[in-house]
Structures are given as structure tokens and as C-alpha cells.
């Protein structure tokens, strides 16, 4: 892929690496590429970070033809820049595009674009423990027409932001409320896609529970409000009586890269993983009886987020005395150890950016 570079007239001052937060600062440059029906992908560029031109009639503003991904670049102790399983993000974006009738960006082009913009912004990858460079590729329909049908022109963009911990609690447990009123997705919908509409629809429940002192919601299925699906914006796992349970990929939950990685690692460790429907009543009973040993969200942003308390219909269960469980901590240490280059990568998941 031929990638042109447009130089910035001035560069930004770097933020305080000790006080990054999440998604507050953006790098000097971003990647852009255009799609035109009949021509395909063209005009790949690395350009100064800044506003994009968008007509008020652009289709994305009216019909939400938009998808995105989330991934990270890590600085190893020896200075190398590493990214984790980018091909998985590329394939997931292709599936999201297929569902929203958008042009697919080939896996090779996606990975090449990610590596190119990260390589151009190496000095923005922080080196402090727990910090990373978050990578946000996204695509949207930008042709100007009012009508519910697929667009004919699209823009693919990658922006970068140096970040600290996603949750203020870090690897410490959080309180979760089981959502009964709202649903995140339903089978046949876009639950398995990473598209903005899924997240916009989830904000109302998140705002509601935060006012009550909870960090996130645990979503139930859209049909029966009976089975556990995701926690907030992450996949979720439960260690019950020595086995790890997680919801199956039946079309209503996101096929997470971290989820897939954890399942692979757990099986290698000899832990039995059950990808099965998890009734919420079964989960709460396991919590009350003490069989629910650990619970944790898994996702790119937070990696592993332990759950210390669940509330459902007035019932409250505390998990592992509101402490981070040994399995959650072991997974976190192993995954981040690979991602930062401290542990060997026996799976071939790590890509070095040069």
C-alpha cells in the first residue's frame, strides 16, 4: 500500500505521562483513506491530527453507517513497540462492515495501516507501567444523500491516544448492577458488531447505575431477560465451582479479542471453560452458596476488570470478599506480560512495529 505523508507545521507538547486518564490526548498524526464505489480503497495518507470535513447531509449522521475497533500499542522495557493480535481486530471489523453493508477493508491493509501510523508516532507510546497507546480505527459513510440505503463513499481513519487505566479502580474489584429494564442487543441485531449505535444505546443504563454507586451494568439477553451476556462494554467470565463460564457467541455479544485470548490461555492451563448460556438466577444462587469464586470483565481497554459485587432485583452477592481473585490476577499478569514483551509469546500474537 502506498501511503503518503503530509507534514504538520508544528508538533504538540506531550502530556504528563503520570496523568493520562483515558482518551483525553491525541497524537500529532492520524491515518486516513478513502473508498469510492467502483474504484475501491485509495488515497492512503498519514496527515496532521485534526477535524475531518463532514457535510450536514453525510449518511453517517442520519443512518449511522459506522464501525470501529479498539487496540493498543505497548512499549517494552527494551524500547520495542508491540501490538497485540491486530489481525483479530481486522477480521472483526470485516464482519462488522458486512453486517452494516459497508465495504470491507482487507486484513493485510488494516494491519499495514495500523503499523504505519503507530510507527510514525512511536514517541507517543508511553513507557510508564500500565500506560499504552490506544489505537482507534474507524470507518463511516460520508457521501451526501438522504435515503436509507448503503453509502457509496466511505472514510477509514485511525487516531491514537496515550492512555492510563480505563477504570479508576484499575485491577481492583468493581460493583456491578444487573440491568433489568434496558437491553444491549438481541440475536439478529448488531450485538456482535463494534458499531457506535450499540454503545449509544447502552449509555442510559450506565448513567443510571453510576448514580447509585455502581461502576457498570451486567447485561441480560434481549428476548427473555434471563441469561447473562456482557458487562458494560466488556465480555465477562465467572469461575464457578472450579470451572470458568462465559456467554456463547450466539450473535448478540461481541467476539472479543481478549475473550478469545483468555479462553485459549485458560484451556492451556487446564481450566475447564464452558461457553454456555448462564441464567442470572443460577449465577446469583452460585454467589449465595459460595460456588461463585471469581467474576471479571475481559476487554482491550481494561484487560481484566475484577467484579467484587453483583446486585440483582434487590439481592446482593459479594464475590471473593470483594478482593481480586487469583485467576483474574494470573490472567492479567500473563496477558500484560506478553503484551509488554516481558513474557515469551508462544501463540504468535505479538507484532513488533518497526
Buried (B, 14 or more C-beta within 10 A) or exposed (E): EEBEEEEEEEEEEEBEEEEBBBBEBBBBBBBBBBBBEEEEBEBBBBBBBEEEEEEEEBBBBBBBBBBBBBBBBBBBEEEBBBBBBBBBBBBBBBBBBEBBEBBBBEBEBBBBBBBBBBEBBBEBBBEEEBBBBBBBBBBBBBBBBEEEEBBBBBBBBBBBBBBBBBBEBBBBBBBBBBBEEBBBBBEEBBBBBBBBBBEEBBEEBBEBBEEEEBBBBBBBBBEEBEBBBBBBBBBBBBBBEEBBBBBBBBBBBBBBBBBBBBBEBBEEEEBEBEBEBBBBEBBBBBBEEEBBBBBBBBBBBBBBBBBBBBBBEEEEBBBBEBBBBEBBBBBBBBBBEBBBBEBEBEEEBBBEBE
